[in-house]
Amino acid sequence: MESFSDQFMEFHPIHGRNVQLDYSGTQATRVESFANGVCFSKNSLKPGEIFLIEIEDKELGWCGHLRVGLTAKDPMSLEVVPEYSIPDLTDLGDSWVFAITRSHNKIIEEVDAGAGGQEAGEGALNGGRILGRGEVEDGDGGGGNNTKPKTFFTDSHLYIENVRIPRDKLVGRSRPGRFSHILDDLYKTNTLPPTARRSRIGVLYVPKGRDLADMHIVINGEDMGPSARGIPTIQPLYAVVDVFAATKCVRIVQVEYGFSSLQTLCRMTIQKHIVHRMAIDWLELPEALKHYCKYE
């Protein structure tokens, strides 16, 4: 798929009543309770364009995590923003939303239809409230069947069929500290739970035939597979982010599709030639550049 001009991503000013946006419109915080945290992208997504967010903060004491997806509902047309993305928004129709869990986020397509009653793809088409094998919450003890890659990502781009996404911003990064280089490797291999702080989760749709598409969710640079199939693309599709329960705050991560900026090229070159991010402090560089290289 051909690249398109970069679009600055923001949250829509229409959102759940417990959501507070920052001045830039790129960070959403649920200020109270565990619900009414539904947010939308300000603009509709283009085919193959990823809406990428990072988990900035969490809140203990709640059961459940972030929910992401797509909707053909124009946020401006909603009389009231639904309290929950699942089931309230999905019950309105033309919405496909999935719960991100600590494990079992990978879509398993080779499912025995006789044992389960339906295949994963069929379940996604019928409203899609479960991602992969099911929503396994903390303490369920179901993490043993989760398959995750154990190799480091070396490709510069993530390919999802005919869609090509720069991988540079897709993987979460820890806050700079003594063990940041170890934690960064855990993010790269998707070893840490997707619900952890600093994890990066994105949603996009991939065209499949005439006026249809599949929805894909990307977690720390890994495609989870087609989590909803046959989505009509006649109407514009907006990203949905439900800052739900244990997820307290998220921020949008901007992705550069075209030529990288000089600032980005400098950062990538510097990071490529150091042992880990904290070694940047040893370099004779402007403080502003050091800060950018450590935090981005």
C-alpha positions as CSV (number, residue, x, y, z in Angstrom):
1,M,0.0,0.0,0.0
2,E,1.3,3.4,-0.9
3,S,2.4,5.7,1.9
4,F,0.3,8.7,2.8
5,S,1.1,12.1,4.3
6,D,1.4,12.1,8.0
7,Q,-1.7,13.1,9.9
8,F,-1.3,14.5,13.4
9,M,-3.3,12.2,15.6
10,E,-5.6,13.7,18.4
11,F,-8.4,12.5,20.5
12,H,-11.9,13.8,19.6
13,P,-13.3,16.5,21.9
14,I,-16.4,14.3,22.3
15,H,-15.6,11.6,24.9
16,G,-16.8,9.9,28.1
17,R,-17.7,12.2,31.0
18,N,-14.9,10.9,33.2
19,V,-12.2,11.7,30.6
20,Q,-9.9,14.7,30.7
21,L,-7.7,15.6,27.7
22,D,-4.5,17.5,28.0
23,Y,-4.0,20.8,26.1
24,S,-2.6,19.0,23.0
25,G,-5.5,16.6,22.8
26,T,-3.1,13.6,22.7
27,Q,-3.4,12.4,26.3
28,A,-6.5,11.0,27.9
29,T,-6.9,10.5,31.6
30,R,-9.9,8.9,33.4
31,V,-10.2,11.2,36.4
32,E,-12.6,9.1,38.5
33,S,-14.5,5.8,38.7
34,F,-13.7,2.9,36.3
35,A,-16.1,3.6,33.4
36,N,-17.2,6.5,31.2
37,G,-13.7,6.5,29.7
38,V,-14.6,6.0,26.0
39,C,-12.5,8.2,23.6
40,F,-12.4,8.5,19.8
41,S,-9.9,9.6,17.2
42,K,-10.5,13.2,16.2
43,N,-10.4,12.2,12.5
44,S,-11.4,9.1,10.7
45,L,-8.5,6.7,9.8
46,K,-7.2,6.0,6.4
47,P,-6.7,2.4,5.2
48,G,-3.5,1.1,6.7
49,E,-3.2,4.1,9.1
50,I,-2.5,3.0,12.7
51,F,-3.9,4.8,15.7
52,L,-1.2,4.1,18.3
53,I,-1.4,4.8,22.0
54,E,0.8,4.1,25.0
55,I,-0.3,3.2,28.5
56,E,0.9,6.1,30.7
57,D,-0.6,5.2,34.0
58,K,-2.6,2.5,35.7
59,E,-4.9,2.3,38.8
60,L,-5.0,-0.6,41.2
61,G,-8.2,-2.0,42.5
62,W,-10.1,-2.5,39.3
63,C,-10.7,-5.6,37.2
64,G,-10.3,-5.1,33.4
65,H,-8.0,-3.2,31.1
66,L,-7.8,-1.0,28.0
67,R,-10.2,-1.6,25.2
68,V,-9.6,-0.6,21.6
69,G,-11.3,-0.9,18.2
70,L,-13.1,0.9,15.4
71,T,-16.5,2.5,14.9
72,A,-18.4,3.8,11.9
73,K,-20.3,6.1,14.3
74,D,-19.3,9.7,13.9
75,P,-18.7,10.9,17.5
76,M,-20.5,14.1,16.7
77,S,-23.7,12.1,16.0
78,L,-23.8,10.5,19.4
79,E,-26.4,12.0,21.7
80,V,-24.6,10.6,24.7
81,V,-21.2,8.9,24.7
82,P,-21.8,5.3,25.9
83,E,-20.7,4.4,29.4
84,Y,-18.8,1.3,28.2
85,S,-17.4,0.5,24.8
86,I,-18.4,-3.1,25.5
87,P,-21.3,-3.7,25.4
88,D,-22.9,-0.3,25.1
89,L,-21.1,1.0,22.0
90,T,-21.0,-2.3,20.2
91,D,-24.7,-2.8,20.8
92,L,-25.3,0.4,18.8
93,G,-23.9,-1.5,15.8
94,D,-21.2,-0.6,13.3
95,S,-18.6,-0.8,16.1
96,W,-15.9,-3.4,16.7
97,V,-14.2,-3.2,20.1
98,F,-12.0,-5.7,21.9
99,A,-10.6,-6.0,25.4
100,I,-6.9,-6.1,25.8
101,T,-5.9,-8.6,28.5
102,R,-2.7,-9.7,30.2
103,S,-2.5,-12.7,27.9
104,H,-4.4,-14.4,25.0
105,N,-4.5,-11.4,22.7
106,K,-3.3,-13.3,19.7
107,I,-6.0,-14.4,17.3
108,I,-6.1,-18.1,16.9
109,E,-7.7,-19.0,13.6
110,E,-7.2,-22.7,13.6
111,V,-10.0,-23.4,16.1
112,D,-12.0,-26.6,16.2
113,A,-15.5,-25.4,15.3
114,G,-17.0,-28.6,16.7
115,A,-15.6,-28.1,20.1
116,G,-16.1,-24.3,20.4
117,G,-19.2,-23.9,18.3
118,Q,-17.7,-21.2,16.1
119,E,-14.3,-20.1,14.7
120,A,-12.5,-17.0,15.9
121,G,-13.2,-15.2,12.7
122,E,-16.9,-15.8,13.0
123,G,-16.9,-14.6,16.5
124,A,-15.2,-11.4,15.4
125,L,-17.8,-10.7,12.8
126,N,-20.7,-11.1,15.2
127,G,-19.9,-8.0,17.2
128,G,-16.4,-8.9,18.3
129,R,-16.1,-8.5,22.1
130,I,-13.5,-11.1,22.7
131,L,-9.9,-10.9,21.4
132,G,-8.2,-14.2,20.6
133,R,-9.2,-17.2,22.8
134,G,-11.0,-15.1,25.4
135,E,-10.7,-12.3,27.9
136,V,-8.5,-13.7,30.6
137,E,-8.2,-11.3,33.5
138,D,-5.6,-11.1,36.2
139,G,-5.4,-14.2,38.4
140,D,-7.2,-16.5,36.0
141,G,-4.1,-18.7,35.6
142,G,-4.7,-19.0,31.9
143,G,-1.4,-17.7,30.7
144,G,0.2,-21.0,29.9
145,N,-1.3,-21.3,26.4
146,N,-0.1,-17.8,25.2
147,T,2.4,-17.9,22.4
148,K,4.8,-15.0,22.1
149,P,7.9,-14.4,19.9
150,K,11.2,-15.0,21.6
151,T,13.3,-13.3,18.9
152,F,14.3,-9.6,18.7
153,F,12.7,-7.6,16.0
154,T,15.3,-6.5,13.4
155,D,13.0,-5.3,10.5
156,S,12.5,-1.6,10.1
157,H,8.9,-2.0,9.2
158,L,5.9,-4.2,10.2
159,Y,4.1,-5.7,7.3
160,I,0.4,-6.7,7.5
161,E,-0.5,-8.0,4.1
162,N,-0.1,-5.0,1.8
163,V,0.3,-2.5,4.7
164,R,3.7,-1.3,5.6
165,I,4.2,0.5,9.0
166,P,7.5,1.9,10.4
167,R,8.4,-0.2,13.4
168,D,10.4,2.6,15.1
169,K,7.5,3.9,17.3
170,L,5.5,0.6,17.6
171,V,7.4,-0.9,20.6
172,G,7.0,0.3,24.1
173,R,10.0,1.7,26.0
174,S,10.7,1.9,29.7
175,R,11.4,5.0,31.6
176,P,15.2,5.7,31.6
177,G,16.8,4.1,34.6
178,R,19.3,1.6,35.8
179,F,17.5,-1.4,34.3
180,S,15.9,0.3,31.3
181,H,18.0,-1.6,28.8
182,I,16.7,-4.9,30.2
183,L,13.1,-3.7,30.3
184,D,13.4,-2.4,26.7
185,D,14.3,-5.9,25.5
186,L,11.3,-7.3,27.3
187,Y,9.0,-4.9,25.4
188,K,10.7,-5.8,22.1
189,T,10.0,-9.5,22.6
190,N,6.5,-8.9,23.9
191,T,7.4,-10.7,27.1
192,L,5.8,-8.1,29.4
193,P,2.0,-8.1,29.6
194,P,0.3,-5.8,27.0
195,T,-1.4,-4.1,29.9
196,A,1.8,-2.9,31.5
197,R,2.8,0.7,31.7
198,R,4.6,2.0,28.6
199,S,3.1,-0.8,26.4
200,R,2.1,0.5,23.0
201,I,-1.1,-0.7,21.4
202,G,-2.5,0.3,18.0
203,V,-5.5,-0.4,15.8
204,L,-5.9,-0.2,12.0
205,Y,-7.9,-1.7,9.2
206,V,-6.6,-3.4,6.1
207,P,-8.6,-3.3,2.9
208,K,-9.9,-6.8,1.8
209,G,-11.8,-6.6,-1.4
210,R,-14.5,-4.1,-2.4
211,D,-15.6,-1.8,0.4
212,L,-14.5,-4.4,3.1
213,A,-11.6,-4.6,5.5
214,D,-10.1,-6.5,8.4
215,M,-9.3,-4.9,11.7
216,H,-5.9,-5.6,13.2
217,I,-4.5,-4.8,16.6
218,V,-0.8,-4.3,17.1
219,I,0.8,-4.8,20.5
220,N,4.4,-3.6,21.0
221,G,5.2,-4.1,17.3
222,E,3.5,-7.5,16.9
223,D,0.4,-8.0,14.8
224,M,-2.2,-9.9,16.7
225,G,-4.0,-11.0,13.6
226,P,-7.4,-10.1,12.0
227,S,-9.6,-9.5,15.1
228,A,-12.6,-8.5,13.0
229,R,-13.3,-9.5,9.4
230,G,-15.5,-8.0,6.7
231,I,-15.9,-4.5,8.2
232,P,-17.7,-2.2,5.8
233,T,-15.6,0.7,4.8
234,I,-18.2,2.7,2.9
235,Q,-18.5,5.0,6.0
236,P,-15.5,6.6,7.7
237,L,-14.0,4.6,10.5
238,Y,-12.8,6.2,13.8
239,A,-10.5,4.6,16.3
240,V,-12.0,3.8,19.7
241,V,-10.0,3.8,22.9
242,D,-11.8,2.9,26.2
243,V,-9.7,4.0,29.2
244,F,-11.3,1.4,31.3
245,A,-10.7,0.0,34.8
246,A,-7.1,-0.6,35.6
247,T,-5.9,1.6,32.7
248,K,-5.8,5.1,34.0
249,C,-4.1,7.2,31.3
250,V,-3.0,6.8,27.7
251,R,-1.3,9.0,25.2
252,I,-1.1,9.0,21.4
253,V,2.2,8.1,19.8
254,Q,2.7,9.8,16.4
255,V,3.9,7.5,13.6
256,E,6.0,8.9,10.7
257,Y,5.1,7.1,7.4
258,G,7.0,9.2,4.9
259,F,10.6,10.4,5.1
260,S,11.8,10.6,8.7
261,S,12.6,14.0,10.1
262,L,16.2,15.0,10.8
263,Q,15.5,14.8,14.5
264,T,14.3,11.2,14.2
265,L,17.2,10.2,12.0
266,C,19.7,11.6,14.5
267,R,17.9,9.8,17.4
268,M,17.9,6.5,15.5
269,T,21.6,6.8,14.6
270,I,22.6,7.6,18.2
271,Q,20.6,4.8,19.7
272,K,22.0,2.3,17.2
273,H,25.6,2.9,18.4
274,I,25.2,2.8,22.1
275,V,24.8,-0.1,24.6
276,H,21.7,1.3,26.2
277,R,19.8,4.5,26.6
278,M,21.5,5.6,29.8
279,A,24.9,5.6,28.0
280,I,23.6,8.7,26.1
281,D,24.5,10.7,29.2
282,W,28.2,10.0,28.5
283,L,28.0,11.6,25.1
284,E,28.9,15.2,24.3
285,L,25.5,16.2,23.0
286,P,23.1,19.1,23.7
287,E,20.9,18.3,26.7
288,A,17.7,18.7,24.6
289,L,19.0,16.0,22.2
290,K,20.0,13.7,25.1
291,H,16.5,14.0,26.6
292,Y,14.8,13.3,23.2
293,C,17.0,10.2,22.6
294,K,16.3,8.8,26.1
295,Y,12.5,9.3,26.2
296,E,11.4,8.7,22.6
